[in-house]
Amino acid sequence: MGRGVPAGLSEANQRLPTRNGVGPSCVGLPAGPWATVLDFFADRFPDVSRATWLQRMAEGLLIDEAGAPVHSHAAYRPHTRLYYYREVPSEAPIPFEAEILFQDDHLLAVDKPHFLPMVPGGRYLQHTLLVRLKQQLGIDTLVPLHRIDRETAGMALFGIRPEERDAYHALFRERAVHKHYEAIAAWREGLELPLVRRSRMVEGTPFFRLQEVEGTPNSQTLVELVEQRGDWARYRLSPLTGRRHQLRVHMAGLGLPIRYDRFYPELDNSPEDHARPLQLLARAIGFTDPVTGQARHFESRRRLALP
């Protein structure tokens, strides 16, 4: 709830403790007409009532850069930062658990279930992979090293030491990570595989859906056939770029929408059904560890079944 900067982006932010696995969100205070901090938060976060902000302040859940609680009568000071701990009332539970596959002093490799978000956002907080892992392991410095959709299952990597994060993030920026996915989708006779799908992807309508448009390609996916049974097939997908929803958009663009995809090719607004997970799995990920120099390869233990 609210539009804060994710935890872990500043030194002050890193010094502040987590609460029940949740790190603080950061808010920069711009110049403006607000007399008090309470006035600012009540105005800028209209989804949170003034009474709720008063209660959070009373509980010490709004703090300044020095780690001191901010009280309801505190004067507004522009060009400073404040930190607050998000809460999501009546958060719906997600009845699926992740499996830890590997852990050392640097890395954590986790097999994520379908439907579980990676990080807090929107209506998800406690039921996110990051918060659950912090609670389970007691490691406040955990940070995800890459993105994986809530609807997708499979391999997720987390960094443990703050001073090593950039080295691991650079692997993804420089495309030095080999990722392979598996998908169940329709079989289309006459489509020559393997192929590389190249297209230009931009935000569509609504904003959270992507669409392919004319123009210079900014996304590439290698699509290979693994096996075919009747009207369905198992595909191996290797993203050569890392656009959001890339695999889902590319498969839909080929006329092979991934089974149970609620976004592509059309948006499905019906209630989510946990018995019908998106048939997309982050199967394997491999790279040379920039810290230890070791060859790393992690593979999901989850399986997708052909109909």
N, C-alpha and C positions, 0 to 999 in steps of 0.2 A: 504494500500500500504506500503510494508516494513515489516521487521521481528522484531518487537519490543516486549518487555515483556509487558503484559497487565498492565494497570494502576492499582494502589492499592497495589503494592508489596513492597514498601519501604516508609519510613517516608517522604523523600523528595518528592516522587511521590504523597503522600496524601496531602502534603501542597500546591501543585500547583493547580491552578484553572482549571475547565473545560472550554471549549470554545464551545458554541453552543451544549452543552450536551456531548462533547467528552473529555475524560480525556487524559492526556499525556501518550505516550508510552516511555518506558525506554530502552536505549541502553548502554551496557557496552563496553568500549573502550579497546580492547586488545593491546598487544605490536605489533608493525608493522611499515611499512616503510612510513606511511603517514606524510607529512609535516604539513598539515593543517586539521582542522575538515572537511572542505569542500571536500578535497581529499578523506577522509575516507568515507563520506556518498555517494559521487558520485561513489566510487568503490564498496562499500558493498550493495548498493541499486540500481542496474543497471536499474531497471524498472522506476526509477525516474530520470529525466534528471538533469544535473548539473545546468542548468538554473532554474529549479524548486526549487532546494535546495537554490540557491542564493536568489530567491524570498521569500522563507519561512524565511530565515535568516533576510532579510530586513524587514519582517513583524513581527519579534520577535517570530516566531513559533518554534525556536530551542533554548533551554535554558539549563543552567547548574544546578547543585545541589543546588545552592544558589538562583535559580530563576532568574538569570541574563541572558539577551539575549546573544547568541553566534553569533559573527559576522563572515563574510566570511573569514577574514584574521586571525582568531584565530588559534594559534598553536595547533597541536595535542598533547594531554597529555594522554598517556596510563594509564590504571587501574583507570579510572574515569567513571562517568556516565553522560550521557546527555539525555535530554527529548525532544520529538518532538510531534507535533499534526498531526495526520494522515489526509489526504484528499483523497477523491475518486472522480476524475472528471467524469462527466456524469453518476452518479449513477442512476440506473433504479429505479423508484418509486415502492413501494409495496402497492397496494390499499386496504389493510386490516388493521383493527384497533384492538388493544387489549382492554380488559375490566378489570378495576380494581375491584376486588371482596372484598378486605379487606385491611385495612391499620391501623396500630397503630404506636407507637414510635419505634417498633422493627422490624416488618415484613411488607412486601407488597406481597399480593397474586394477581396474574394477570392471566386472561384467554387469552392465546396467540392464534392468528389466524395461520392458515397454511401459509407457505411461508416466514414468518417473522423471521429473525435470532435473536437469543438471544443477541449476543454481536457483536461488530465490528470485521470484518475479511475479507480478500480477497476483493471482489468488493462491500462489504456492510459496510456502516458506519452510515449515517444519518437514513437510513431505517433499523434500528435494534431496538429491544425492549428496550434494556438498554438505548440507546441514546434518544429515544422518551420519555421514562419515566422521564429521567433527565430533559429534556426540559419541559415536562408537569408539573412536580411536583416541580422542582427546588431543588431536593435533590442530591447533587453531590456525596454523600457517598454511593449511591446505589451499591450493588454488587449482582450478581446472586448466589444463594446458591446451585444450581445443574444445570445439563445440560439437554437440550431438543433440539432435532434436529430441524433445520429450517423447514423441511417438516411436522413436527408433530404439531398438535394444542393441546391446553389444559393448564393445571395448571403449572405455573411457579412461583417460590418463590424468593424474593429478601430480603437481609438484609439491614438495614438502618444504624445501628451504627457500626463503625469500630471495637470497642472494643468487640463486641458481635459476630463477624463473625466466629471465631474459634469454639465457642460453637455450632453454627448452622451447620457449616461444619462437625463437629464431628458426628452429627446425621447421616449423609450420609455415612461417613467413617465406622461407627459402625453398619450400616444397621438397625438403629432404626427408620427408616421412612417407612411407609406403602404406597406403590404406586400401583395404579391400572389403567390400560389402557383399551381402547376398540378398537377393530379393525374389519373391514369388510374384509372378505377373502372368498375364495372358500370353499364349503362344500365337504368333502371327506368321503364317506360312508365307514364304517368299522373301522374308527379311534376311538379308545376308549378314551373318555374324561370324567373327567379331566385327565391331565397328566403333568408331569414335564419334560421339555426338558433340558437336560444337555449336554454341548459340550465344546470343547476347541476352542476358537475364537482367530484368529490372523489376522494381516493385510494381505490383498490380493493384487491383481493387478487390477486396479490402487490402490494406497495406501489407498485411502479414503473408499474403500470397505473392509469389513471384510469377513472372510471365516472360516468355520468349518474344523478342522483337527483332526487327531488322537492324543490322549494324554489325560492327566489329565484334566477333565473339569474345566473351569474357569468362566462358565456362567450357570445360571439356570433361567428358566421361568416357572411359573405355567400357563397352558393354560386350560380355561374352556369355554364350550359352553353356550351362553346366549339364542340365538334363531337361527332357521334355516328356510330359505324360498327358495325353489327350489335349485338352484346351489350355493347359497350364504348363509353365516352365519355371525352372530355377535359373537365375542369372547371376553372374559374377560382375560386380560393378566396381570399377577402379577410378575414383575421381582424380583427375589430373589438375584440377583447380579446386578451391574450397568455398564455393558460393553457398549461401543458405538455401536449403531445399533443393539443391542442385540435382541430386539423383532422382528425386520425385518428379521434378519438372522435366528432366530429360526423358525419363521413361514414359511419362504421359505424352510428351511431344512425339515419341516414336509410335504412339498408339498402343502402348503397353503399360497402362497405369498399374502401379503396385497394388496388390490386393489389399483391400480395406483402407485405401488412402482416402481420407475425409477432406482433403484440400484440392486434389488434382485428379482428373481434369476439371471437376466441378466441386464447389464447396458444399459439404454436407452438414447441415445445421441440426441434425437429429441428435438426441442425447448420446454421449459416448458410451460404447459398449466394451467392457473389458474382455469379453469373450471374442472380440474381433480386433486384435491388435494389428497395426500396420505391419505388413510382412516385409520388413526391412531390418537387416541385422548388420551391425558393424562387426564383421567376422574377424578381421586380423589387422594388426598394425605393427610396423617394424621400422627401425631406424638405428643409427649409431649414436650411442649416448654421448652427448657433448661434454658431460662432466667426467664420466668414468672411462670413456672410449670403448665400452663394451657394445657388442651387437645385441640389440633388444628385439624380441619378437613376442607378441602376446596374441592369443587367440581365444575367442569367445567359446564357452562351452554350451551355449544355447543353440537350438536348432529350429529351423523353419520347415514345416511339413507341406509337401505338395498336396493339393486337394485330391 
